[in-house]
Amino acid sequence: MTVAGVTGVILAGGRGARFGGQDKGWVDYRGRPLIEQVLARFAPQVEAVMISANRNLAAYRALGLPVVSDSPEFGAFAGPLIGILAALRALRGGWLAVVPCDAPALPTDLVRRLRMPQRAAVAVADGRLQPLFCLLPATCASDLVDYLSEGKRRADAWLQRIAAVPVAFEDAAAFANVNTPQDLAA
């Protein structure tokens, strides 16, 4: 179910260091690239989707979606908050739903449930904050710039700083990331 006023971003801008330097979005998982699997579950939940990426830009654009890259003042590959900032800057108001490219089982009701508090919100599963599964108002971009300018990069700490509402999800497996070749094999 599409949630009005929400644009989604799939974070695919990392180095893939734990994956031997591979671009995780293009890692094959059950016969399809991770990015395609995440997109299939995420796109129906939002009005539009963009991808945050720092390499293989032509391949990501071939999916027919806008692609944003890390904001240059903080450097490329400086963490997921830099990609989130680029996406927030690309918004024209409204809300940004954030998911990583390596979570192929993400909840199909994620955005609807995060939107319920009408404030910034973040998923919690099995008692653990899932900081890269969040919903942010476009207006929080300036606070994120301030936070990053202080040299800080922890997504969980920034979400606490902006008082993101924790939203509990029962199925912790839905938030499992494919971070390593071992995760992929499992």
N, C-alpha and C positions, 0 to 999 in steps of 0.2 A: 504494500500500500504506500503510495507516494505521499510524502509529507510536504505540504505547500510551504514555499519560502525557504527551502533548504537546498543548498548545493553541496554535493559531496566531493571529497578529495581522497584519492587513494595514494598513500605515501609509498613511492617506489624509488626514492632518491638516495638510498644508502649504498655503501661500498660493497656490501655482501661479504664482509671479511670472514665471517664464520662459515661462509659458503664458498670458500676458495676464490673470492673475488667475482663470482658470477652475479649478474643482475637478477636478483631473486624473482622479480616480476615475470621473467621469461623462463624460469625453471619449470620443467615439466612435472606436473602432479596429476596422477591418474589420467594421463592422456591429453592434458591441456595445460598451457602455461598458467601459473598461479594468478597472474593479473586477470586473465579471462574468467577464472573461477570466482574470484572476488568480485569482479564487475557484474557477473550474472546474479549474484546475491544482493549486491549493494545498489545497483542502478535503479531497480524498481522502487526503492525506498525514498529517492530524492528527485528533485525536478531536473537537475543536471549534474554531470560528473566531470571532474577534471583529474588529471594525474600529475603528481609532483614527482619529477624525475630529473636526474642529472647526467644521464647517458642513455644511449639507444633511443634518443628523442624521436627519430623518424619512425621507429618501430611502434612507439607508444602513440604517436600521432596517427599512424595507420589504423588504429582502433577507432578513429573518428571523433576523438575527444581532445579538448584543449589540454596542453601540457604546460605546466609552470616549472621553473627551475629555482634552486635555492637563491635567496636574496643575496646579491653580491657583497654587501657590506659586512656580512658575517661569514663569508666563505662557503664554498661548496663542501658537501659531505660533513657538515658541522653538526649533524643531528637532526632528528625529526622536527623539532620546533622551527628550524629554519625553513623547512618545506611547508609547514603549517602557516608560517608568516607569509610566504609567497602566495599561498592559496587565499589567505585572508585579504591580501592586497588586491587580488584579482576579483574578489567579490564586489558586487554593486549593492551592498546592503544585505540584510537577511541573516541567514544562519549558515554555518559550515559544519557538515558532518565529516568526521575524520576516521579513516580506517587504514591499516597497513596492508601492503600487497601480499603478505605472506600468511593470511588468515582465511583459508578457503572455506571454513565452516561458520563464518560470522553469522550472528543471528539475523534472520530475515525480518525481524521486528525491531532491530536495533534503533533506528532513527526515530520511529514512533515512540518508543519507550523513553529515549533520551530527551525527546521534545516535551514530554509531559510537565516537567518542572517550570517551563517557560524561562529558564535561566541556563547558563552554561552547565553542562552535565557531563559526567564521565561514568563509564561502566565499571562495575565491581562484580567479580565472580569468585566464588570460593574464598571470600574474605580479602581478595587482592584487587587493588586498583588496577584497571586496564587503561593506562593513560593515552594510548593511541586509538582508543575507541571512545570518541568524545563528540560533543556538539557545542559549538562556540558561536556567540554572536559576532557579527562583523566588527562591532564596536570595540572588541578586545584587542584589536591589532596594535593599538598604541601602547597598551600595557605590555604586550609581548615584546615590542621593540625595546621598551625600557628594561625589561627583564634580561633580554639577550645582550643589551648594551652593558649590563653589569657583569657580563662574562658567564652568566648562568645558562645551563643547557638542559636541566632535568625537567622533563615534561610533567611528572607527578607533582613536583614542587610548584611549578607555575600554575597548574590547575588548582592546587590548594590556595595559592595566592589570590586567584580570581574567584575563589569560593564556589568552584564547580560543585554542583550537587551530585553526590554519589547515587547511582541507580543500580540496584541489585539485579543480577541475572543468575538464574539457577544453574544453567548449563555451562560450567567452566570450560568444557571441551570446545565450545563454540569459539573461544578466544585463543585457542592453541595456535601458536605461530610455527611455521616451518622455517626454523632458524639455521639448521645444519643439515648436511647430508644424512645424518643419523635420524633426524626428525622426519625427513622425507621417506626414508626406508621404513620407519615405524608406521 
